[in-house]
Amino acid sequence: MLFRSMIDQFYPVVGGAESQALRISMKLNEKGHKVIVLTRKGKEEFSNNENHNGIDINRLPILGVNGKSKLKSIIPAARWLIQNKDKYDIIHCHGVNPLEWAAYIASIFTKKPYVVKIPLSNFLNYAGAKKGVKMNSVENGQIISKIVRPLMLPALKFIRKRLIGKADRVFAISPEIQKALKTNGFKNVSDIPNGIDADKFYPVNDSEKKALRDKLNFNEEELLFMYSGRLSQEKNLMILLEAWNKYKNMSTSKFSKLILLGGGNHQSYTCEPELRAYTKEKDLTSVIFQGAVSNVVEFLQAGDAFILPSLWEGMSNSLLESMACGLPSIVSDIPGNRTLIENNISGLLFETLSSDKLCECLIQITDNDKLRKTLGLEARKIVLKQYSIKIVTKNIINEYNKILNVK
């Protein structure tokens, strides 16, 4: 089969959605299915066309900035899909962004089916619609004003609902999202969670961990807490730093460090400047801003525990990666995290807006070696049983076959 994969950004851009699309594409290729990716050209230095590990990548030209670029990409994307209709059998939209509009337009002319993956339960909202989170671009008076955005959202929600409803299949990555889809009247829903390459992300033994720490310049006796992801407002990282400040005032935390993997990348929702200012104000020298790294797996394997304090998640790729590496996780008590973590069984849940509760979890993980090992082992088992990329890809192929009537 020939698959056309569509995503807002793709390799070499590194993020949860991008990593997931790359994993699935590579696994499909391994099974003999041709995958072609259509995406936006995020930077001028990216080539228009390239092949990465057998995956053909086609990038649309940069047309404007931020949201304007996405909207302006719809017609060029639809045109490409129509002109190259013989190169694919089905279109797979990874996430909801204006490129699913292109899939719908192309399907009218080509009669080619398309599927849409839904990564969040608030899928009908557009950027800036989530309560409690403000875009820096809005606050700075750039492009989209506070007046125009509320007027646009009802129309955009109506269009998005219609386009998702026209899809031949909708992939929900968690039970919460599946419930939200059905509540909104969608019937063509399949349960397809995110997948992880458990052969790449795996626990290491003590000697391997020591070697990794030497390589990454960490001491053997340090207790390393890892965070991996964007430094943005929805990740609730200020609560993490407030909890860490309380935790570091206790003698039990003497050899502990908090490693933040990822950056703000000048995004509209970045909170990196505030985080850096807070660590400086509180003299939190044990907090390391590592920035975006290409070897996340090595940091996780070198670590002792993982923290994800997000306000919302669909199904966190970072959390899946840490679980696959056998790390005990401390995560906010939100639906997306509860799908993966059972409290005191495969990780620890804390009250999302409570730095005190998070601090208690930090202490619990620090003081109990046996608990760390038990939680990590159970987390790894869950990944192998339900979220291996091999299992997820097999289920995706089964869905494709149903749509295409392939036996």
VMD Tcl script that draws the C-alpha trace (Angstrom):
set ca {
  {0.00 0.00 0.00}
  {1.03 3.61 -0.57}
  {0.40 6.03 2.28}
  {0.40 9.83 2.23}
  {1.23 11.14 5.69}
  {0.41 14.77 6.46}
  {1.72 16.68 9.46}
  {2.25 20.35 10.26}
  {5.99 19.83 10.87}
  {8.23 16.81 10.42}
  {11.84 15.66 10.69}
  {14.28 17.25 11.49}
  {11.83 19.12 13.75}
  {11.75 17.23 17.05}
  {8.54 17.14 19.08}
  {5.97 14.68 20.33}
  {3.79 14.66 17.22}
  {6.78 14.77 14.88}
  {8.51 11.87 16.65}
  {5.32 9.82 16.63}
  {4.76 10.40 12.90}
  {8.38 9.46 12.18}
  {8.16 6.24 14.22}
  {4.98 5.12 12.50}
  {6.33 6.01 9.05}
  {9.55 4.08 9.62}
  {7.70 1.04 10.94}
  {5.31 1.08 7.96}
  {8.32 1.24 5.66}
  {9.86 -1.73 7.44}
  {6.71 -3.70 6.69}
  {6.98 -2.93 2.98}
  {4.48 -0.06 2.77}
  {5.59 3.11 0.97}
  {5.15 6.30 3.01}
  {5.34 9.82 1.58}
  {5.20 12.80 3.95}
  {3.73 16.17 3.08}
  {4.53 18.92 5.55}
  {5.23 22.64 5.87}
  {8.74 23.96 5.39}
  {9.47 25.28 8.86}
  {12.83 26.88 8.06}
  {14.44 28.20 4.89}
  {17.42 25.89 5.35}
  {15.19 22.80 5.10}
  {15.22 21.26 1.63}
  {12.01 21.13 -0.40}
  {12.39 17.39 -0.91}
  {14.51 14.74 0.78}
  {14.53 11.08 1.70}
  {15.05 10.11 5.33}
  {15.41 6.42 6.12}
  {13.37 5.48 3.06}
  {10.66 8.08 3.72}
  {10.10 10.66 0.97}
  {9.53 14.10 2.52}
  {7.89 16.91 0.52}
  {7.86 20.35 2.12}
  {5.53 23.16 1.16}
  {7.15 26.62 0.79}
  {7.06 29.02 3.73}
  {4.01 31.24 3.27}
  {3.79 33.89 5.98}
  {4.42 33.23 9.67}
  {2.73 31.28 12.48}
  {-1.01 30.78 11.92}
  {-0.99 32.63 8.59}
  {1.57 30.17 7.22}
  {-0.66 27.23 8.14}
  {-3.75 28.71 6.50}
  {-1.85 29.69 3.36}
  {-0.55 26.12 3.06}
  {-4.03 24.63 2.57}
  {-4.39 25.29 -1.17}
  {-0.81 24.29 -2.12}
  {-1.21 21.10 -0.07}
  {-4.56 20.27 -1.69}
  {-3.12 20.98 -5.13}
  {-0.18 18.63 -4.46}
  {-2.52 15.86 -3.30}
  {-4.72 16.22 -6.37}
  {-1.84 16.38 -8.84}
  {-0.10 13.37 -7.26}
  {-3.15 11.22 -6.59}
  {-1.54 8.17 -8.21}
  {1.27 8.20 -5.62}
  {-0.87 7.21 -2.64}
  {-3.85 5.10 -1.58}
  {-4.81 6.84 1.66}
  {-4.07 10.10 3.49}
  {-3.18 10.05 7.18}
  {-3.38 13.44 8.95}
  {-1.27 13.43 12.10}
  {-3.11 15.87 14.33}
  {-5.60 18.62 13.63}
  {-4.21 21.67 11.87}
  {-5.29 23.37 8.65}
  {-3.67 20.63 6.57}
  {-6.68 18.40 7.26}
  {-8.60 20.96 5.23}
  {-6.35 20.06 2.31}
  {-7.09 16.34 2.81}
  {-10.82 17.03 2.66}
  {-10.53 19.19 -0.47}
  {-8.33 16.59 -2.18}
  {-10.70 13.76 -1.26}
  {-13.54 15.50 -3.10}
  {-11.59 15.47 -6.38}
  {-9.60 12.25 -5.98}
  {-12.06 10.11 -3.99}
  {-9.07 9.03 -1.89}
  {-9.91 8.24 1.77}
  {-8.34 10.10 4.66}
  {-7.97 9.49 8.38}
  {-7.38 12.08 11.10}
  {-5.50 11.47 14.32}
  {-6.90 13.46 17.28}
  {-4.22 14.27 19.90}
  {-6.27 16.26 22.43}
  {-9.76 16.16 23.89}
  {-10.24 19.89 23.16}
  {-9.71 19.16 19.46}
  {-12.35 21.64 18.31}
  {-10.36 24.53 19.77}
  {-7.67 26.43 17.92}
  {-4.52 27.99 19.35}
  {-5.35 30.51 22.03}
  {-8.76 29.02 22.79}
  {-7.65 27.06 25.85}
  {-8.61 28.84 29.05}
  {-5.84 29.87 31.40}
  {-3.15 30.08 28.73}
  {-2.26 33.28 26.93}
  {-0.32 33.64 23.72}
  {2.64 35.96 23.92}
  {1.89 37.09 20.38}
  {-1.59 38.18 21.49}
  {-0.25 39.96 24.54}
  {2.29 41.76 22.37}
  {-0.38 42.85 19.93}
  {0.96 40.84 16.99}
  {-1.14 39.65 14.04}
  {-4.16 38.15 15.82}
  {-5.80 40.56 18.25}
  {-7.85 39.75 21.30}
  {-10.89 41.09 19.44}
  {-10.53 39.10 16.21}
  {-9.67 35.72 17.76}
  {-12.95 35.20 19.72}
  {-14.92 36.12 16.60}
  {-13.02 33.58 14.48}
  {-13.24 30.62 16.83}
  {-16.94 29.65 16.39}
  {-16.54 29.52 12.59}
  {-13.25 27.61 12.83}
  {-14.76 25.10 15.27}
  {-17.70 24.52 12.90}
  {-15.34 23.91 9.97}
  {-13.07 21.61 11.96}
  {-15.99 19.53 13.21}
  {-17.27 19.10 9.67}
  {-13.85 18.14 8.28}
  {-13.21 15.58 11.01}
  {-16.71 14.20 10.51}
  {-16.03 13.68 6.80}
  {-12.91 11.61 7.51}
  {-13.14 7.88 6.75}
  {-11.75 7.15 10.19}
  {-10.81 9.17 13.25}
  {-7.99 7.86 15.47}
  {-8.36 8.67 19.18}
  {-5.12 8.27 21.14}
  {-6.76 7.94 24.56}
  {-10.09 6.96 26.17}
  {-10.67 10.60 27.15}
  {-10.37 11.71 23.52}
  {-12.54 8.84 22.33}
  {-15.23 9.92 24.78}
  {-14.97 13.56 23.64}
  {-15.34 12.52 20.00}
  {-18.42 10.42 20.68}
  {-19.92 13.19 22.82}
  {-19.57 15.48 19.80}
  {-21.42 12.99 17.61}
  {-18.55 11.26 15.80}
  {-19.18 7.58 15.07}
  {-16.20 6.60 12.89}
  {-13.77 6.48 15.83}
  {-10.99 3.94 16.42}
  {-8.78 3.57 19.48}
  {-5.19 4.01 18.22}
  {-2.83 5.20 20.99}
  {0.65 6.60 20.55}
  {3.40 4.04 20.21}
  {6.98 3.84 21.44}
  {10.03 2.03 20.10}
  {10.76 -0.16 23.11}
  {13.89 -1.50 21.39}
  {15.36 2.00 21.40}
  {13.97 3.19 24.72}
  {14.88 0.55 27.30}
  {16.36 0.34 30.83}
  {20.14 0.02 31.22}
  {22.12 -1.78 33.91}
  {24.23 -0.04 36.54}
  {27.49 -0.12 34.60}
  {25.80 1.23 31.45}
  {24.16 3.99 33.50}
  {27.52 4.96 34.98}
  {29.04 5.16 31.49}
  {26.18 7.36 30.32}
  {26.57 9.67 33.31}
  {30.28 10.03 32.60}
  {29.43 10.90 29.00}
  {26.75 13.43 30.01}
  {28.82 14.93 32.85}
  {26.65 13.75 35.75}
  {28.02 12.27 38.95}
  {27.26 8.69 39.88}
  {25.87 9.58 43.32}
  {23.43 12.22 42.04}
  {19.69 11.53 41.95}
  {18.54 12.80 38.57}
  {14.95 13.88 37.96}
  {14.19 14.36 34.25}
  {11.66 16.48 32.39}
  {11.44 16.25 28.60}
  {9.25 18.51 26.48}
  {8.55 22.09 25.49}
  {9.13 24.82 28.05}
  {5.63 26.19 27.54}
  {2.78 27.30 29.74}
  {0.57 24.23 29.38}
  {3.37 22.08 30.81}
  {2.83 23.72 34.22}
  {6.56 24.00 34.87}
  {6.36 26.86 37.35}
  {4.57 24.50 39.74}
  {7.47 22.10 39.26}
  {10.03 24.77 40.12}
  {8.03 25.90 43.15}
  {7.90 22.30 44.35}
  {11.61 21.88 43.66}
  {12.38 25.00 45.69}
  {10.56 23.48 48.69}
  {12.17 20.11 48.11}
  {15.70 21.54 47.92}
  {15.31 23.11 51.35}
  {15.22 19.60 52.83}
  {18.35 17.61 53.64}
  {17.01 14.57 51.78}
  {17.56 16.35 48.45}
  {21.27 17.06 48.91}
  {22.42 15.16 45.82}
  {19.38 15.71 43.61}
  {19.26 17.54 40.30}
  {16.39 18.53 38.01}
  {17.24 18.26 34.30}
  {14.96 20.14 31.90}
  {15.25 18.75 28.37}
  {13.71 21.02 25.75}
  {13.35 24.72 25.08}
  {10.82 27.47 24.52}
  {11.89 27.87 20.88}
  {10.35 31.35 20.80}
  {6.87 29.79 20.76}
  {3.76 31.82 21.53}
  {3.25 29.89 24.75}
  {6.85 29.79 25.94}
  {7.54 30.23 29.66}
  {11.32 29.76 29.49}
  {12.21 33.37 30.49}
  {10.00 33.13 33.59}
  {11.48 29.76 34.54}
  {15.03 31.01 34.22}
  {14.22 34.14 36.23}
  {12.69 32.06 39.03}
  {15.66 29.69 39.26}
  {17.99 32.68 39.44}
  {15.87 34.42 42.08}
  {15.71 31.28 44.27}
  {19.33 30.31 43.53}
  {18.27 26.88 42.27}
  {21.66 25.79 40.96}
  {20.43 22.19 40.96}
  {18.07 22.98 38.05}
  {19.79 22.40 34.72}
  {18.37 23.90 31.51}
  {19.78 21.35 29.11}
  {17.95 22.70 26.06}
  {16.74 20.64 23.12}
  {18.83 17.50 22.67}
  {18.95 14.80 20.01}
  {19.90 12.05 22.49}
  {16.87 12.15 24.81}
  {17.07 8.39 25.30}
  {20.55 8.66 26.84}
  {19.39 11.26 29.36}
  {16.42 9.12 30.32}
  {18.57 6.03 30.69}
  {21.00 8.02 32.85}
  {18.14 9.34 35.00}
  {16.44 8.07 38.14}
  {12.92 9.47 37.78}
  {10.73 11.44 35.36}
  {8.37 14.36 36.04}
  {5.46 15.56 33.88}
  {3.38 18.30 35.59}
  {1.24 19.25 32.55}
  {-2.13 20.99 32.74}
  {-3.35 18.77 29.90}
  {-2.03 15.99 27.68}
  {-3.50 13.72 25.05}
  {-1.01 10.89 25.47}
  {2.47 12.15 26.23}
  {5.26 10.74 24.07}
  {7.77 11.92 26.67}
  {5.99 9.94 29.36}
  {5.88 6.83 27.17}
  {9.61 7.19 26.51}
  {10.42 7.45 30.21}
  {8.19 4.46 31.02}
  {9.89 2.40 28.32}
  {13.24 3.28 29.93}
  {11.96 1.91 33.23}
  {11.84 5.24 35.07}
  {9.36 5.87 37.86}
  {7.22 8.86 36.88}
  {5.66 11.67 38.88}
  {2.80 13.10 36.82}
  {-0.10 15.52 37.22}
  {-3.47 13.93 37.93}
  {-5.10 14.62 34.56}
  {-6.99 12.21 32.25}
  {-4.20 11.94 29.67}
  {-1.71 10.89 32.34}
  {-4.11 8.59 34.18}
  {-4.45 6.57 30.98}
  {-0.81 5.52 31.42}
  {-0.13 5.86 35.14}
  {-1.94 4.12 37.99}
  {-1.06 5.79 41.27}
  {1.47 3.85 43.37}
  {1.46 1.04 40.77}
  {3.20 2.40 37.66}
  {3.98 5.90 38.92}
  {2.83 8.67 41.24}
  {-0.01 11.13 40.61}
  {-0.17 14.55 42.24}
  {-2.81 17.28 42.42}
  {-2.06 19.34 39.32}
  {-1.89 22.82 40.85}
  {-0.35 21.83 44.18}
  {3.39 22.34 44.53}
  {3.12 20.86 48.04}
  {1.74 17.57 46.72}
  {4.40 17.45 44.02}
  {7.05 18.09 46.66}
  {5.72 15.15 48.67}
  {6.11 12.92 45.62}
  {9.68 14.11 45.11}
  {10.49 13.18 48.69}
  {8.76 9.82 48.35}
  {10.81 8.92 45.26}
  {14.02 10.18 46.88}
  {13.64 8.23 50.11}
  {12.41 4.90 48.74}
  {14.77 2.98 46.46}
  {12.47 -0.04 46.35}
  {9.51 2.07 45.25}
  {11.54 3.62 42.42}
  {12.45 0.20 41.06}
  {8.94 -1.25 41.46}
  {7.22 1.66 39.71}
  {9.77 1.64 36.89}
  {9.46 -2.09 36.25}
  {5.66 -1.89 36.09}
  {5.81 1.11 33.75}
  {8.02 -0.82 31.34}
  {5.62 -3.79 31.40}
  {2.68 -1.54 30.48}
  {4.53 -0.10 27.47}
  {5.51 -3.54 26.18}
  {1.97 -4.85 26.55}
  {-0.03 -1.95 25.10}
  {2.09 0.81 23.56}
  {4.87 -0.83 21.58}
  {5.19 0.82 18.16}
  {5.01 -2.67 16.64}
  {1.55 -3.24 18.13}
  {0.31 0.26 17.29}
  {1.51 0.07 13.68}
  {-0.16 -3.32 13.23}
  {-3.45 -1.83 14.41}
  {-3.07 1.15 12.06}
  {-2.49 -1.17 9.09}
  {-5.62 -3.12 10.06}
  {-7.61 0.13 10.01}
  {-6.17 1.08 6.62}
  {-7.12 -2.35 5.26}
  {-10.69 -1.98 6.48}
  {-11.01 1.40 4.77}
  {-9.46 0.15 1.53}
  {-11.30 -3.20 1.68}
  {-8.01 -5.09 1.65}
  {-8.14 -8.63 3.04}
}
mol new
graphics top color blue
foreach p $ca { graphics top sphere $p radius 0.5 }
foreach p [lrange $ca 0 end-1] q [lrange $ca 1 end] { graphics top cylinder $p $q radius 0.2 }
display resetview
